[in-house]
């Protein structure tokens, strides 16, 4: 009776396909939804928007953990 052995290359190939196929399908659906207009680009932030969320020097930001 022959014992069936799994080829390591086949195992790796199936693993990669199991990960990549759903990713490609999700990206394709997202692309189609964008092209059809169901998903819009996010609007640009206002010109005075600050990513660092820094407060003023005198701490007038209303923070609960301000200077004592």
N, C-alpha and C positions, 0 to 999 in steps of 0.2 A: 504494500500500500504506500503510495507516494504521499509525502507530506507537502502541502502547499506552503510555499514561503512567499512572503510579501516582498516585492522589490522596493528597496528604500527610495529609489527615484520616483516610483509611482506613488508612494506614501507622501513624499514631499510635494509632488505635483498636485495631488488631490487636496492637500492642506492649503496650498497657495490658491488653488481654484476656489476652494470653499471660502476663503477670505476675500479674494479679488472680485469674484463674480457678483456678490451682493453689493460691494462698493461701487462697481461700475454701473450696476442697475440703479442704485440710489443717485449717483451723479447724473445719469442720463435722465431720470425722472425730474431731478432738480433743474437741469438744463431746459427740458421741455416746458416745465412750468414757468420758468423765466421767459422763454421765448413766447409763450402764449399769454403772458401778462398777468398770471396769477400771483407771481412773486415779484415785488418791486424792489428796486435798489434802495438802500437806506438813504435818508436825506443827509446832506452835509451838515456838520455841526455848526452852530452859530459862531460868528467871528470872535466873540469874547469867551468862548468855551476854553476851559483850562483842564488838561488831562491830569495834572498833578494834584488837583483839588487842594492847592495850598491856600492857607488862610492869611489874612492881613497880619501885619506885625503887631498891632494892638489887640489881636484876638477878638474881633467883633463878629466872629462867625457863628456865635451861639452854640459853641461846643459844650457838651456836658463835662468834658475832661480838660477844661481850659486851665489857665494859670491860676494858682491859688491866691 
